[in-house]
C-alpha cells in the first residue's frame, strides 16, 4: 500500500529535518519541506498532500493559520497545527482554519502517530460524506418530480428545509424565498385534520399516496400527487415529500370517462334506434300498400300524412344513429364553399327576420370527404340553436377556412391531431353558455329548453356526425358573449377525384322470382312479405335461421334471392345464413338488412353471388329497385343440384346443410 504523503511547513530547518526522519520511521512519506505559507500553497497546488503539518508562526506576509485556511479551502487537504505556541488567542485564531489537530512542541512519536492517523481517518470519512452529498444533490436536483425536504415542528406544520429545481420552477419561487417557510405556503390545506392523520400514519406505518392542491406564487392552484416518507439526515429527522403535477393526467382521465360515457350512451341510442327502425319500416311498407288500394282523396291524404310522420320519425332515428356512429354514410368529395353558399340560402329562409345571416369568406379551402346530407343536418342543428339563443335578434356568422395543425396545436383538444383540416364555424351573438352547460353540451337528451320544446338530440347529433367524419367539435362560449362552434374535418388531397353525380331514382319495378324472407320481427316480416307479394314475387317466410333451413331444404332450387336480417335473435347472423346456404347454391344472391350498418356497400363479384347490405328503415321504392337490381345482376351458370337430388323435381330433394 502506498504510504500517505505529508507536507511539512516549518521555518526551523533542524526541526523540519528531524520531523521528516520521524515520519519516515512511522511509515509516512514526506512530499516536501517548505518554510513559508506562500511556498506551502505552491506545493499543494502542484500535488495535493494527504496531510499538512503546519507551524503557525512563519516568516513572510502569510502565517500558518492563513496558509491552512487557503489550503483547506482550495484543496480540501487536512491540516494539523504543530507549534510551540498554545496561548488562548492563538488557539482561537487557529479554529478558523478548521484544523484536524493541534499539537504543542515538543511532540512524541506516539502522540504524532495518533493525531496523524485520526486526522487521516476523519478526512477519509468527510471525503466519503462529501461524495455521498454530491450524489444525493445530483439526484435531488435532476429528479423530474418535485422534491421537498420538510423539517418537522412540534408547534405547527413542517418548515421547508430544501427544494429541488423542479419544485422551485413549478411553484415560481427561488430557493431563498422558499427555504424556511411553512409548508402551508404551498399547501394551504396542510393544517386540516386529514393531513394531520397522514403525518401520524407516516410516522407509524408509512403514509400512502395521496393527492392535494398546491398554490403557486401567482396564486394559481394545481393538483399534485404526493408520496411522503420520513428520512434521517445526520442526526435530524425530516419528511421527504416527492410530488407530481397531475393536472394533465386528471384532464385525460376526465376525457376518457367522458368518452366511455358517450360510448355507453351511443350503444343505448343505437339499440333504441334499431327497434324504431323495424317499426318505421313496417309503417312505411304498410302505408305504401294501403295507398295502392285507397280510393278517395281523403284516404290518400291521410296516408300521406302518416308517411310524412314516419319520415320524421326516421329522421329522429337517423340522429340517434349519427350520435352513436352507427348510421349509414354516403361519403364523397365535397366542395364545402359551394355547399355552404347553397346552405346559407336555406338558413336565411328559416331564421327569424331579426337574425342577420352572414357568410364570412375565408379564402380557398381543400375538399373534404363527407356525406352532404349529414353535414347539412349538423349545420342546420347548430344554426337553429343559434337562432333560439337570439330571441331578440342578432348576427349569425357562417365561416369556412383551411387549418393546419402541428403537434402543439393538436394538444388543445383530446380528439385533435396534426394535419390538414377544414374548419367550418357557426358563431352567434346570443346569450351564451356557462361552464355547467358546456360540460354537458353534447349529451343526448340534455337540453336547456322547457319540456316539450325539443328532444335534446341536436348537438349530440352534431357530435356524432362530425366524429363519424373523423373530425371533432370545439366550442367557445360565455354568458352574454355568444357562442362559436368550430367543426374540424380532415382535408382531402388535391389529387383525389370528385365523386360522381347521384343517379336519378328508378320507378318501382316488379318481379316473379321466389324470395326467402328471414326476419325475426313478426310485424316487419308480415308487412315485408305482403309488400313483396304486392310486387309480384313469391315469398317464403321464416322467423329464424332454423325455419329458414327447413324451407331451404324443401325449395332450394326455386329460391332466387335471400332477404335476411343481419341480427337474428337465435344467435345467428344474416351473413352466416347466406354463407351456409351458398354451400349448396354458390350463385345465391342475398340482401342483408340491418339497422346497425355503419356503411351501405354493395359487393359485386363477377362469376359469384351478389350481396347487398340494406339499412333499415328502407323506403318502399328503394327496396323495389334494390330487389330488381340484385336479381338482374349477372352471375355464373347455376350449379348442378346437390348429389342425389333430381334436378327435374326441385323442392323434393334435401340438400346437405
ZAMARGU-4260 file (C-alpha; in steps of 0.2 Angstrom, whole numbers, plus 5000, padded with zeros to 4 digits):
<rodrens>
0) 5000/5000/5000 | 5007/5017/4995 | 5011/5027/5011 | 5002/5043/5015 | 5011/5059/5008
5) 5014/5073/5021 | 5018/5091/5018 | 5029/5099/5031 | 5028/5118/5033 | 5041/5123/5046
10) 5053/5138/5046 | 5066/5129/5059 | 5076/5119/5047 | 5083/5107/5060 | 5066/5103/5067
15) 5059/5100/5050 | 5073/5088/5046 | 5070/5079/5062 | 5052/5078/5059 | 5055/5071/5042
20) 5065/5057/5049 | 5052/5053/5062 | 5038/5052/5049 | 5049/5040/5039 | 5051/5029/5054
25) 5032/5029/5057 | 5029/5024/5039 | 5024/5040/5031 | 5032/5049/5015 | 5037/5067/5016
30) 5030/5075/5000 | 5040/5091/5003 | 5048/5103/5016 | 5044/5122/5015 | 5046/5136/5027
35) 5033/5149/5021 | 5015/5150/5019 | 5016/5155/5001 | 5028/5140/4997 | 5015/5129/5006
40) 5002/5135/4994 | 5013/5132/4979 | 5017/5115/4984 | 4999/5110/4987 | 4994/5117/4970
45) 5007/5106/4961 | 5001/5090/4971 | 4988/5089/4984 | 4996/5081/5000 | 4986/5068/5011
50) 4990/5079/5026 | 4999/5095/5031 | 5009/5098/5047 | 5009/5116/5048 | 5018/5128/5060
55) 5008/5143/5065 | 5022/5157/5065 | 5030/5158/5048 | 5041/5171/5040 | 5033/5182/5027
60) 5016/5190/5024 | 5006/5174/5027 | 5007/5165/5043 | 5002/5146/5046 | 4984/5150/5050
65) 4981/5160/5034 | 4990/5147/5024 | 4980/5132/5032 | 4964/5141/5028 | 4969/5143/5009
70) 4975/5125/5008 | 4959/5118/5016 | 4948/5130/5005 | 4956/5126/4988 | 4962/5108/4990
75) 4952/5101/5005 | 4968/5094/5012 | 4968/5091/5031 | 4979/5102/5042 | 4987/5098/5059
80) 4995/5113/5068 | 5012/5108/5075 | 5018/5124/5085 | 5026/5129/5101 | 5013/5142/5105
85) 4997/5137/5115 | 4990/5153/5121 | 4972/5155/5120 | 4971/5169/5107 | 4982/5158/5095
90) 4971/5143/5098 | 4955/5154/5095 | 4963/5160/5079 | 4968/5143/5073 | 4950/5137/5074
95) 4946/5147/5059 | 4956/5135/5048 | 4946/5120/5054 | 4962/5110/5059 | 4961/5092/5061
100) 4973/5093/5076 | 4983/5105/5087 | 5000/5098/5094 | 5011/5108/5105 | 5030/5106/5103
105) 5040/5096/5108 | 5030/5081/5102 | 5032/5062/5105 | 5031/5049/5091 | 5016/5040/5099
110) 5006/5056/5100 | 5011/5062/5082 | 5006/5044/5076 | 4989/5045/5084 | 4985/5063/5078
115) 4990/5059/5060 | 4980/5043/5059 | 4965/5051/5067 | 4966/5066/5055 | 4968/5055/5040
120) 4953/5044/5046 | 4942/5059/5049 | 4947/5066/5032 | 4943/5050/5023 | 4926/5050/5032
125) 4922/5068/5027 | 4928/5064/5009 | 4915/5049/5008 | 4902/5060/5016 | 4905/5074/5003
130) 4904/5062/4989 | 4888/5055/4995 | 4881/5073/4997 | 4886/5076/4979 | 4877/5061/4973
135) 4862/5065/4983 | 4862/5083/4977 | 4863/5077/4959 | 4849/5065/4961 | 4839/5078/4971
140) 4841/5092/4958 | 4839/5081/4942 | 4823/5072/4948 | 4809/5076/4936 | 4796/5076/4951
145) 4795/5090/4964 | 4805/5085/4979 | 4803/5095/4996 | 4813/5092/5011 | 4802/5096/5026
150) 4808/5099/5044 | 4795/5094/5057 | 4790/5106/5070 | 4782/5102/5087 | 4772/5118/5087
155) 4765/5118/5070 | 4766/5112/5052 | 4783/5107/5045 | 4796/5120/5038 | 4803/5119/5020
160) 4822/5114/5023 | 4826/5112/5004 | 4818/5110/4987 | 4824/5104/4970 | 4824/5114/4954
165) 4809/5106/4948 | 4799/5111/4963 | 4805/5129/4963 | 4801/5131/4944 | 4783/5123/4947
170) 4779/5135/4961 | 4788/5150/4955 | 4799/5153/4970 | 4818/5155/4972 | 4827/5144/4985
175) 4830/5159/4996 | 4811/5163/4995 | 4805/5146/4999 | 4818/5138/5012 | 4812/5142/5030
180) 4794/5145/5025 | 4780/5134/5032 | 4773/5121/5020 | 4756/5130/5021 | 4764/5142/5009
185) 4762/5129/4996 | 4749/5118/5003 | 4736/5129/5012 | 4726/5113/5017 | 4741/5105/5027
190) 4733/5110/5043 | 4717/5101/5041 | 4713/5085/5052 | 4715/5074/5036 | 4733/5080/5034
195) 4737/5078/5052 | 4731/5060/5051 | 4743/5057/5037 | 4758/5063/5046 | 4753/5052/5061
200) 4751/5037/5049 | 4768/5041/5041 | 4777/5041/5057 | 4770/5024/5062 | 4766/5014/5046
205) 4771/5025/5032 | 4759/5037/5023 | 4750/5031/5007 | 4750/5040/4991 | 4738/5054/4991
210) 4733/5070/4981 | 4731/5088/4987 | 4732/5105/4979 | 4747/5117/4979 | 4747/5135/4976
215) 4760/5144/4965 | 4767/5161/4969 | 4755/5169/4957 | 4740/5162/4967 | 4736/5148/4955
220) 4731/5131/4961 | 4736/5114/4954 | 4733/5096/4959 | 4748/5086/4964 | 4751/5068/4969
225) 4761/5066/4985 | 4772/5052/4992 | 4779/5057/5009 | 4792/5047/5019 | 4802/5050/5035
230) 4821/5051/5032 | 4836/5053/5044 | 4849/5065/5038 | 4864/5066/5050 | 4855/5066/5067
235) 4840/5076/5062 | 4823/5069/5056 | 4815/5076/5041 | 4800/5072/5029 | 4804/5069/5011
240) 4789/5074/5000 | 4790/5068/4982 | 4776/5076/4972 | 4770/5076/4954 | 4759/5088/4945
245) 4743/5078/4939 | 4734/5092/4931 | 4736/5084/4913 | 4733/5067/4920 | 4716/5072/4928
250) 4711/5081/4911 | 4715/5065/4901 | 4705/5054/4914 | 4690/5066/4913 | 4691/5064/4894
255) 4692/5045/4895 | 4677/5045/4907 | 4668/5056/4895 | 4672/5046/4880 | 4667/5030/4889
260) 4650/5038/4895 | 4647/5044/4877 | 4651/5026/4870 | 4639/5018/4883 | 4625/5031/4878
265) 4629/5028/4860 | 4626/5010/4862 | 4610/5013/4871 | 4605/5025/4857 | 4609/5013/4843
270) 4599/4999/4852 | 4584/5011/4853 | 4586/5016/4835 | 4587/4998/4829 | 4570/4994/4837
275) 4562/5010/4830 | 4569/5006/4813 | 4560/4990/4812 | 4543/4999/4817 | 4546/5013/4805
280) 4550/5001/4791 | 4534/4991/4794 | 4524/5008/4794 | 4532/5014/4778 | 4528/4997/4769
285) 4510/4997/4776 | 4507/5014/4770 | 4513/5010/4753 | 4502/4995/4752 | 4487/5005/4758
290) 4490/5019/4746 | 4489/5007/4731 | 4471/5002/4736 | 4465/5019/4743 | 4450/5025/4733
295) 4446/5043/4740 | 4456/5059/4741 | 4454/5060/4760 | 4461/5042/4762 | 4476/5045/4752
300) 4479/5062/4760 | 4478/5054/4777 | 4490/5040/4772 | 4502/5053/4765 | 4502/5062/4782
305) 4506/5045/4791 | 4520/5043/4778 | 4527/5060/4782 | 4526/5056/4801 | 4536/5040/4798
310) 4549/5050/4788 | 4550/5062/4803 | 4552/5048/4815 | 4566/5041/4803 | 4575/5057/4804
315) 4575/5056/4823 | 4581/5039/4822 | 4595/5044/4810 | 4600/5057/4823 | 4602/5044/4836
320) 4612/5033/4824 | 4623/5048/4819 | 4626/5051/4838 | 4630/5033/4841 | 4641/5032/4824
325) 4630/5018/4818 | 4621/5027/4803 | 4625/5023/4785 | 4636/5037/4777 | 4637/5041/4759
330) 4654/5050/4759 | 4661/5058/4743 | 4672/5073/4739 | 4664/5089/4743 | 4667/5107/4739
335) 4662/5115/4756 | 4662/5133/4750 | 4649/5129/4737 | 4639/5118/4749 | 4640/5132/4762
340) 4634/5145/4749 | 4619/5135/4745 | 4615/5131/4763 | 4616/5149/4768 | 4600/5152/4757
345) 4591/5139/4767 | 4596/5146/4784 | 4591/5164/4778 | 4573/5157/4775 | 4572/5148/4791
350) 4580/5161/4803 | 4570/5175/4811 | 4569/5191/4802 | 4578/5199/4817 | 4593/5187/4814
355) 4606/5193/4801 | 4614/5178/4792 | 4632/5182/4786 | 4644/5170/4777 | 4662/5176/4781
360) 4674/5172/4767 | 4690/5163/4772 | 4699/5160/4756 | 4701/5144/4746 | 4699/5128/4756
365) 4703/5110/4751 | 4689/5097/4748 | 4683/5085/4761 | 4676/5068/4760 | 4659/5069/4768
370) 4641/5065/4767 | 4632/5081/4761 | 4616/5077/4769 | 4623/5073/4786 | 4634/5089/4786
375) 4619/5100/4782 | 4609/5091/4796 | 4623/5096/4808 | 4624/5114/4802 | 4605/5115/4802
380) 4605/5110/4821 | 4619/5122/4825 | 4610/5136/4816 | 4593/5133/4824 | 4601/5133/4841
385) 4610/5149/4837 | 4593/5157/4832 | 4585/5151/4848 | 4599/5159/4858 | 4595/5176/4850
390) 4576/5179/4853 | 4578/5197/4852 | 4589/5196/4836 | 4607/5196/4832 | 4620/5190/4820
395) 4623/5173/4814 | 4640/5170/4805 | 4645/5155/4795 | 4663/5154/4791 | 4675/5142/4782
400) 4694/5141/4782 | 4708/5130/4780 | 4718/5125/4795 | 4735/5117/4798 | 4738/5109/4815
405) 4755/5105/4822 | 4758/5094/4837 | 4757/5108/4849 | 4740/5115/4842 | 4733/5097/4842
410) 4735/5096/4861 | 4721/5109/4864 | 4708/5096/4861 | 4708/5077/4865 | 4702/5072/4848
415) 4713/5084/4838 | 4728/5078/4828 | 4741/5086/4817 | 4737/5088/4799 | 4727/5097/4786
420) 4709/5101/4790 | 4694/5112/4785 | 4686/5122/4799 | 4668/5126/4797 | 4662/5138/4810
425) 4645/5144/4816 | 4645/5159/4828 | 4631/5169/4836 | 4629/5184/4847 | 4616/5176/4858
430) 4616/5173/4877 | 4630/5161/4878 | 4633/5147/4890 | 4641/5144/4906 | 4653/5130/4911
435) 4639/5119/4918 | 4630/5119/4901 | 4646/5117/4891 | 4651/5102/4901 | 4635/5093/4896
440) 4633/5101/4879 | 4634/5085/4868 | 4625/5073/4880 | 4609/5066/4871 | 4593/5072/4878
445) 4601/5086/4888 | 4593/5102/4884 | 4590/5119/4892 | 4573/5121/4884 | 4557/5119/4893
450) 4548/5102/4892 | 4541/5099/4875 | 4552/5112/4866 | 4564/5099/4859 | 4571/5081/4862
455) 4589/5087/4866 | 4597/5077/4852 | 4603/5092/4841 | 4620/5094/4847 | 4623/5076/4851
460) 4619/5073/4833 | 4632/5086/4828 | 4644/5077/4839 | 4641/5060/4831 | 4641/5066/4813
465) 4657/5076/4815 | 4666/5061/4824 | 4659/5049/4810 | 4668/5060/4798 | 4684/5058/4808
470) 4683/5076/4814 | 4680/5085/4831 | 4670/5100/4838 | 4677/5114/4848 | 4666/5126/4857
475) 4669/5143/4865 | 4656/5152/4874 | 4652/5163/4889 | 4636/5170/4897 | 4631/5186/4887
480) 4645/5184/4874 | 4638/5172/4862 | 4644/5155/4856 | 4656/5149/4842 | 4656/5131/4836
485) 4670/5125/4826 | 4669/5109/4816 | 4686/5102/4810 | 4685/5090/4796 | 4701/5081/4788
490) 4705/5089/4771 | 4707/5078/4755 | 4722/5078/4744 | 4720/5088/4728 | 4723/5073/4718
495) 4708/5064/4724 | 4694/5064/4710 | 4677/5071/4713 | 4663/5060/4716 | 4650/5055/4703
500) 4633/5063/4702 | 4620/5053/4711 | 4608/5043/4699 | 4590/5048/4697 | 4578/5037/4707
505) 4571/5022/4696 | 4552/5018/4695 | 4546/5004/4706 | 4549/4988/4697 | 4541/4971/4699
510) 4546/4953/4698 | 4540/4935/4699 | 4555/4926/4707 | 4554/4916/4723 | 4562/4926/4739
515) 4566/4918/4755 | 4562/4931/4768 | 4570/4928/4785 | 4565/4941/4799 | 4563/4938/4817
520) 4552/4954/4820 | 4535/4947/4816 | 4526/4963/4812 | 4540/4968/4800 | 4541/4951/4792
525) 4522/4951/4789 | 4522/4968/4781 | 4538/4965/4771 | 4530/4949/4764 | 4514/4957/4759
530) 4524/4971/4750 | 4535/4958/4741 | 4519/4949/4736 | 4511/4965/4730 | 4526/4967/4719
535) 4523/4950/4711 | 4536/4940/4720 | 4533/4923/4728 | 4538/4924/4746 | 4544/4910/4758
540) 4544/4917/4776 | 4555/4911/4791 | 4556/4918/4808 | 4573/4912/4812 | 4588/4903/4804
545) 4581/4885/4809 | 4565/4889/4800 | 4575/4896/4785 | 4585/4880/4784 | 4569/4869/4783
550) 4562/4880/4769 | 4578/4879/4760 | 4579/4860/4761 | 4561/4860/4753 | 4563/4874/4740
555) 4582/4876/4737 | 4581/4875/4718 | 4567/4888/4717 | 4574/4902/4728 | 4582/4916/4718
560) 4586/4928/4732 | 4589/4928/4751 | 4582/4943/4760 | 4588/4941/4778 | 4590/4952/4794
565) 4608/4953/4799 | 4605/4952/4818 | 4594/4937/4822 | 4589/4933/4840 | 4594/4915/4839
570) 4612/4920/4839 | 4615/4918/4820 | 4618/4932/4808 | 4612/4935/4790 | 4630/4934/4784
575) 4631/4917/4792 | 4615/4911/4785 | 4620/4917/4767 | 4636/4908/4769 | 4629/4891/4774
580) 4615/4892/4760 | 4629/4896/4747 | 4637/4880/4751 | 4623/4872/4741 | 4620/4886/4729
585) 4636/4897/4727 | 4627/4908/4715 | 4613/4913/4728 | 4610/4931/4729 | 4606/4940/4745
590) 4601/4956/4753 | 4606/4958/4771 | 4596/4972/4781 | 4602/4980/4797 | 4598/4995/4807
595) 4616/4995/4814 | 4626/4995/4797 | 4639/5009/4798 | 4641/5010/4779 | 4630/5005/4764
600) 4640/4994/4752 | 4637/4983/4738 | 4649/4969/4734 | 4649/4964/4715 | 4658/4948/4712
605) 4659/4943/4694 | 4655/4925/4692 | 4650/4924/4710 | 4635/4929/4721 | 4629/4947/4724
610) 4627/4953/4742 | 4619/4970/4745 | 4618/4977/4763 | 4602/4987/4765 | 4600/4999/4780
615) 4583/4999/4789 | 4571/5008/4788 | 4571/5007/4769 | 4558/5017/4758 | 4547/5005/4748
620) 4553/5012/4731 | 4571/5009/4736 | 4568/4991/4741 | 4559/4988/4725 | 4573/4995/4715
625) 4586/4986/4725 | 4577/4969/4723 | 4577/4971/4704 | 4595/4976/4703 | 4601/4962/4714
630) 4591/4949/4704 | 4596/4956/4687 | 4615/4956/4692 | 4624/4943/4680 | 4631/4928/4689
635) 4639/4911/4685 | 4628/4897/4677 | 4618/4889/4690 | 4627/4875/4699 | 4620/4857/4697
640) 4609/4851/4712 | 4617/4843/4727 | 4622/4824/4725 | 4607/4813/4725 | 4594/4827/4721
645) 4585/4826/4705 | 4585/4842/4695 | 4568/4838/4687 | 4559/4839/4703 | 4565/4854/4713
650) 4560/4856/4730 | 4559/4837/4733 | 4577/4834/4736 | 4585/4839/4753 | 4602/4847/4750
655) 4615/4843/4763 | 4617/4858/4776
</rodrens>
